[in-house]
Amino acid sequence: MSASVIDFIATEARFGARNYEPIGVVLSRGEGVWVWDTEGNRYLDCLSAYSAVSQGHCHPKILAAMVEQAHRLTLTSRAFHNDQLALFYEEIAALTGSHKVLPMNSGAEAVESAIKSVRKWGYEVKGVPDGQAEIIVCANNFHGRTLGIVGFSTDPETRTHFGPFAPGFRIIPFGDAAALEEAITPNTVAFLVEPIQGEAGVVIPPAGYFTEVRELCTANNVMLVLDEIQTGLGRTGKLLAEQHEGIEADVTLLGKALSGGFYPVSAVLSNNDVLGTLRPGQHGSTFGGNPLACAVARAAIRVLVEEGMIDNAARQGARFLQGLKDIRANTIREVRGRGLMLAVELHPEAGRARRYCEALQGKGILAKDTHEHTIRIAPPLVITSDQVDWALERLATTLTQDFS
C-alpha cells in the first residue's frame, strides 16, 4: 500500500471508533459495477454496499433527480407537507401492492418502527393484554444494530455487554415451520423474519417454508413481517423475495436499494390495520419522508423497473450461481444463492474467508466475508454476462489457491 493509503487507514484508526474491520482498500470513485481506489486501481464491486447500490454506483438518472431536488427543497420535517412525499407513497404502493407506507431513514429504523406498530396493533386490534405482546424471530437473524434489535439477536458478538434488553421476543430456528407453529401463543402479534438470511451467510429456507408460514400466520391472526431490506427491490431476481413462493406479507420492510446508494431511505409497507393504529405524535422522524429522500427513492425505483434490472438479476444470478458451482475446489463446502445474492461457504480447514477476500482484492474483485468461513457475493444488478464471466475466472483461481 502507498503512503497515502496507509495515511487514510491510520487516520481512521486514530480518530474513529473501531466498530468495523474493512478490507484494506481506500475507495474514491464508482461507476456502474466498478469502483476505483485512491491509486487508480479498478475493482468489480461484489458487495454493492450490502445491496444498497443495486442500481450501480452513481446512476446518472438518480444523481440527476437528487441534484434537481437539492436545488429546490431538501427538508421541511413532517410538520408540513411537501410535494414529493405523496408521489413517493403513490408510486411505491402501486409497485408493491401496499396499502399504507411509513417512511424512515435506515433499515434499522424501519425494523424498530415495525416492532412498535405490530405491538400497537396487537393491543388495539387483536386484543392482547397490555404489556404482553410477543414477537417471534429466528436464530441467526440480522435486522440491524439498535438496542431493541440486538436484544433478540443470537450472535454473542452483537449482544455481549449491551444489555439489559427488552422482553417480548421468542427465538426459533430459521426454516422450521413446525417450530413456528409451536411458538405461537394468543399473545403473539408478529413473526419477523428475513426471506433469506443475508448476514448469516445467504441462508435459504426449504422450498414451501414461506407458504406454510403464511398459512400459520393467517390462521392465528399473526402479522407476517418480512425484512426485505437486503432481499427486496430485485436482489433475488424478483421485485420482492416473497414472490418466489407467491405469498404476501402483512408488513414489508424496504431500505438500502430504495435510494440506489445516494441517501438513507427506508420504508415500512403494510395493510391498513397495522399502520392504521398510529396517531399524530406517536411515531416519527425529522428526516423520514423528506423531499430529497422521496425524490431520490422515486428515481431509484423507476430505473430499477424501466431498465430491466430485476430480470437481469435473475438471468445473471443464475449464470453466476452455476459458474460458482462449476468451480472444482477442495476449499468449497457449499455454494448457494438466489438472483444476485450469492455465497460461497468454505470448509473450516480452508481457513478464514477473509484471506480469500484479500486475495480477490489483488485480482480486482471486492467481496466480503461473513461468519468466518463464508464469502458473500452481491454485485450491482446492472452486471453483464461478460463481467460475470470475468469475475468467475478470478474467483476460480482464488478458491483453488494454496494458502498453506
C-alpha positions in Angstrom: 0.0 0.0 0.0 1.2 3.5 -0.8 1.9 6.1 1.9 -1.4 7.9 1.1 -3.5 4.7 1.6 -1.7 3.9 4.8 -2.3 7.5 6.0 -6.1 7.3 5.3 -6.3 4.0 7.2 -4.1 5.2 10.1 -6.2 8.4 10.5 -9.4 6.3 10.6 -7.9 4.1 13.2 -6.7 7.1 15.3 -10.0 9.0 15.3 -12.7 6.5 14.6 -14.4 4.0 16.9 -13.2 0.6 15.8 -16.7 -0.9 15.1 -15.7 -2.2 11.6 -12.8 -4.2 10.1 -12.7 -3.1 6.5 -10.7 -4.7 3.7 -7.5 -2.7 3.2 -8.6 -0.6 0.2 -9.4 3.2 0.1 -12.1 3.9 -2.5 -12.6 7.2 -4.1 -14.8 6.8 -7.2 -17.5 4.5 -8.5 -19.5 3.9 -11.8 -21.8 1.1 -12.5 -20.3 -2.2 -11.2 -16.9 -0.7 -10.8 -15.1 1.2 -8.1 -11.6 2.8 -8.1 -9.2 3.3 -5.2 -7.1 6.4 -4.5 -4.3 4.9 -6.5 -6.4 4.4 -9.6 -6.9 0.6 -9.3 -10.2 -0.7 -10.6 -12.3 -3.3 -8.8 -15.6 -5.1 -9.5 -17.8 -4.4 -6.5 -19.3 -7.7 -5.4 -20.8 -6.3 -2.2 -22.9 -3.3 -3.5 -22.8 -1.8 0.0 -24.8 -4.7 1.3 -27.2 -4.3 -1.7 -27.7 -0.6 -1.2 -26.1 0.1 -4.6 -28.2 -2.3 -6.6 -28.7 0.2 -9.4 -24.9 0.6 -9.8 -22.7 3.3 -8.4 -23.6 6.9 -9.2 -26.5 6.0 -11.5 -26.9 9.2 -13.7 -30.7 9.3 -13.5 -30.8 9.0 -9.7 -28.0 11.6 -9.5 -29.9 14.0 -11.7 -33.0 13.6 -9.5 -31.0 14.2 -6.4 -29.3 17.3 -7.8 -32.5 18.8 -9.1 -34.4 18.3 -5.8 -31.4 19.6 -3.8 -31.6 22.8 -5.7 -35.4 23.1 -4.9 -36.0 21.8 -1.3 -34.3 19.3 0.9 -36.0 19.2 4.2 -39.2 20.5 5.8 -39.8 18.0 8.6 -43.2 16.3 8.7 -44.6 19.5 10.3 -45.5 20.5 6.8 -46.5 18.7 3.6 -44.0 18.6 0.7 -44.6 17.9 -3.0 -42.6 14.7 -3.2 -43.9 12.6 -0.3 -47.4 11.9 -1.8 -45.9 10.9 -5.1 -43.5 8.6 -3.4 -46.3 7.0 -1.5 -48.4 6.6 -4.6 -45.6 5.0 -6.7 -44.2 2.6 -4.1 -47.7 1.5 -3.2 -48.5 0.9 -6.8 -45.3 -1.0 -7.4 -45.6 -3.3 -4.3 -49.4 -3.5 -3.9 -49.2 -2.0 -0.4 -52.0 0.0 1.3 -50.0 2.2 3.8 -46.5 3.5 3.8 -44.3 4.8 6.7 -41.1 6.5 5.5 -38.0 6.3 7.6 -34.3 6.6 7.0 -32.3 3.5 7.9 -33.2 -0.2 7.7 -32.9 -0.5 11.5 -35.3 2.4 11.9 -37.8 0.5 9.7 -37.4 -2.6 11.8 -37.9 -0.6 15.0 -41.0 1.1 13.5 -42.5 -2.2 12.5 -42.0 -3.6 16.0 -43.7 -0.6 17.6 -46.5 -0.8 15.0 -47.3 -4.5 15.4 -47.3 -4.3 19.1 -49.7 -1.4 19.0 -51.9 -3.3 16.5 -51.8 -6.3 18.9 -53.1 -4.3 21.8 -55.7 -2.2 20.0 -57.0 -4.6 17.3 -56.1 -8.2 18.3 -56.8 -7.6 22.0 -53.6 -8.8 23.5 -53.3 -7.8 27.2 -51.3 -4.6 27.7 -47.5 -5.3 28.0 -47.8 -8.9 27.0 -47.3 -8.8 23.2 -44.8 -11.3 21.8 -42.9 -11.2 18.5 -41.3 -14.4 17.1 -37.9 -14.1 15.4 -35.4 -16.5 14.0 -32.0 -17.7 15.3 -29.1 -16.2 13.3 -31.2 -13.2 12.3 -29.8 -9.9 11.4 -32.2 -6.9 11.5 -29.9 -4.1 12.5 -27.8 -2.9 15.4 -30.1 -0.7 17.6 -30.5 -1.7 21.2 -34.0 -3.0 20.7 -32.9 -5.2 17.8 -29.7 -6.7 19.3 -31.7 -7.8 22.2 -33.2 -10.6 20.1 -30.0 -11.4 18.2 -28.4 -14.8 18.8 -24.9 -13.5 17.8 -22.8 -13.1 21.0 -20.7 -10.5 19.3 -23.8 -8.4 18.8 -25.2 -8.8 22.3 -22.4 -9.0 24.8 -22.2 -6.1 27.3 -25.1 -4.2 25.6 -27.9 -5.3 28.0 -30.3 -5.2 29.7 -32.6 -5.9 26.8 -36.3 -5.5 26.3 -38.5 -8.6 26.7 -41.2 -9.8 24.3 -39.3 -11.9 21.8 -39.2 -15.6 21.2 -36.5 -17.2 19.1 -37.0 -20.2 16.8 -34.9 -22.0 14.2 -35.0 -20.5 10.7 -36.8 -22.6 8.1 -38.7 -24.7 10.5 -42.5 -24.2 10.2 -43.3 -26.7 12.9 -41.2 -24.6 15.4 -43.2 -21.5 14.4 -46.5 -23.3 14.9 -45.3 -24.4 18.4 -44.1 -21.0 19.4 -47.3 -19.1 18.6 -49.5 -18.2 21.6 -52.6 -16.0 21.9 -50.2 -13.1 22.7 -48.2 -13.5 19.5 -48.6 -10.4 17.4 -46.0 -10.9 14.7 -43.4 -13.2 13.1 -40.4 -11.0 12.0 -38.2 -12.8 9.5 -35.8 -12.4 6.6 -36.8 -14.2 3.4 -33.1 -15.2 3.0 -30.8 -14.7 5.9 -28.1 -12.4 4.4 -25.7 -11.7 7.2 -25.8 -15.3 8.3 -24.3 -16.3 5.0 -27.2 -16.2 2.4 -29.1 -19.0 4.1 -32.1 -20.0 2.0 -35.1 -21.8 3.7 -36.6 -25.1 2.4 -39.0 -24.8 -0.5 -42.5 -24.3 0.7 -41.4 -22.9 4.0 -43.0 -19.4 3.5 -46.2 -20.9 2.1 -46.6 -22.7 5.4 -45.5 -19.6 7.4 -48.2 -17.6 5.6 -50.9 -20.1 6.4 -49.9 -20.3 10.1 -49.8 -16.5 10.5 -53.2 -16.1 8.8 -54.8 -18.9 10.8 -53.5 -17.4 14.1 -54.1 -13.7 13.3 -50.3 -13.1 13.5 -48.7 -10.4 11.3 -46.1 -11.7 8.9 -43.3 -9.1 8.8 -40.8 -9.7 6.1 -37.5 -7.9 6.4 -36.7 -7.3 2.7 -34.2 -4.6 3.4 -31.5 -6.7 1.6 -33.6 -9.1 -0.4 -36.1 -6.6 -1.7 -36.1 -4.5 -4.9 -34.8 -7.0 -7.3 -31.8 -8.5 -5.4 -33.1 -12.1 -5.7 -34.4 -11.8 -9.2 -37.9 -10.8 -8.2 -39.2 -7.4 -7.0 -39.7 -8.9 -3.6 -38.3 -12.2 -2.4 -41.7 -13.2 -1.1 -42.8 -13.6 -4.8 -40.7 -16.8 -5.1 -43.4 -18.6 -3.1 -46.3 -16.5 -4.3 -47.2 -15.1 -0.8 -47.8 -11.6 0.5 -46.5 -10.3 3.8 -48.7 -8.2 6.1 -45.7 -5.8 6.7 -42.8 -5.4 4.3 -39.6 -3.6 5.2 -37.5 -1.9 2.5 -34.3 0.1 2.6 -30.8 0.0 1.1 -31.6 -0.1 -2.7 -34.6 2.1 -2.1 -32.2 5.1 -2.7 -29.7 3.4 -5.0 -26.9 4.3 -2.6 -27.4 8.1 -2.7 -29.2 8.8 0.6 -30.6 6.9 3.6 -34.1 5.9 2.8 -36.3 3.1 4.2 -40.0 2.3 4.4 -42.5 0.2 6.3 -45.2 -1.0 3.9 -48.3 -2.6 5.3 -52.0 -3.2 5.3 -54.4 -0.7 6.9 -54.7 -2.5 10.2 -51.1 -2.3 11.3 -50.0 1.2 10.3 -53.6 2.5 10.7 -53.2 2.3 14.5 -50.6 5.1 14.6 -51.9 8.6 15.6 -50.2 12.0 15.3 -47.3 12.3 17.8 -46.9 8.6 18.4 -44.1 7.9 16.0 -42.0 10.0 13.6 -38.6 11.1 12.3 -37.3 14.6 11.5 -35.8 13.3 8.2 -38.2 10.5 7.4 -40.2 11.3 4.3 -38.2 14.4 3.5 -38.5 15.7 -0.1 -34.9 15.0 -1.1 -35.2 11.4 0.1 -38.5 10.9 -1.7 -37.2 12.3 -5.0 -34.2 10.0 -4.8 -36.3 7.0 -3.9 -38.7 7.7 -6.8 -35.9 7.8 -9.3 -34.3 4.7 -7.8 -37.3 2.5 -8.1 -38.1 4.0 -11.6 -34.7 3.0 -13.1 -34.9 -0.4 -11.4 -38.1 -1.2 -13.3 -37.5 0.8 -16.6 -34.0 -0.5 -17.2 -34.9 -4.2 -16.6 -32.6 -4.6 -13.6 -34.8 -7.2 -11.8 -34.9 -9.5 -14.8 -31.2 -9.0 -15.3 -30.6 -10.0 -11.7 -32.5 -13.3 -12.4 -30.5 -14.1 -15.5 -27.1 -13.1 -14.3 -27.7 -14.6 -10.9 -28.4 -18.0 -12.5 -25.2 -17.7 -14.6 -23.1 -16.6 -11.6 -24.6 -19.4 -9.4 -23.9 -22.1 -11.9 -20.4 -20.8 -12.6 -19.6 -20.9 -8.9 -21.0 -24.5 -8.6 -18.8 -25.5 -11.6 -15.6 -24.4 -9.7 -13.9 -27.6 -8.6 -12.0 -26.6 -5.4 -11.4 -28.6 -2.3 -11.9 -25.4 -0.3 -15.6 -25.1 -1.1 -18.1 -26.7 1.2 -21.3 -25.2 -0.4 -22.4 -22.7 -2.9 -25.9 -21.1 -2.5 -27.8 -18.1 -3.7 -30.9 -16.7 -5.4 -30.6 -14.0 -8.0 -27.6 -11.9 -7.3 -27.5 -12.7 -3.6 -24.8 -15.4 -3.5 -22.4 -17.1 -1.1 -19.5 -19.5 -1.1 -19.1 -21.3 2.2 -15.6 -22.7 2.7 -14.6 -25.8 4.7 -13.3 -24.7 8.1 -9.9 -26.3 7.3 -9.6 -23.9 4.3 -9.1 -21.1 6.8 -10.8 -17.8 7.2 -12.8 -16.4 4.3 -11.2 -13.0 4.9 -7.9 -14.1 3.4 -9.7 -15.2 0.2 -11.4 -11.8 0.1 -8.0 -10.1 0.4 -6.6 -12.3 -2.4 -9.6 -11.4 -4.5 -8.8 -7.7 -3.9 -5.4 -8.4 -5.6 -7.3 -9.7 -8.6 -9.6 -6.7 -8.9 -12.7 -8.0 -7.0 -14.1 -6.7 -3.8 -16.2 -9.2 -1.8 -16.8 -9.5 1.9 -16.5 -12.4 4.4 -19.2 -13.2 6.9 -19.3 -15.7 9.8 -15.6 -16.5 9.3 -15.9 -19.1 6.6 -18.4 -17.6 4.0 -17.7 -15.2 1.1 -20.7 -13.1 0.2 -21.1 -12.1 -3.5 -23.7 -9.5 -4.4 -22.7 -7.2 -7.4 -25.0 -4.4 -8.6 -28.0 -5.6 -10.6 -26.6 -4.0 -13.8 -23.8 -6.5 -14.1 -23.4 -8.1 -17.6 -22.6 -11.6 -18.7 -19.1 -10.7 -19.7 -18.5 -9.2 -16.2 -19.9 -12.3 -14.5 -17.5 -14.5 -16.5 -14.6 -12.2 -15.7 -15.4 -12.5 -12.0 -15.8 -16.2 -12.2 -12.3 -16.7 -13.7 -10.8 -14.8 -10.8 -12.9 -16.5 -8.2 -11.9 -19.9 -9.6 -8.2 -19.0 -9.4 -8.5 -17.7 -5.9 -10.6 -20.5 -4.5 -8.2 -23.1 -5.8 -5.2 -21.2 -4.4 -3.0 -22.9 -1.9 -2.6 -20.6 1.2 -0.5 -23.1 3.2 
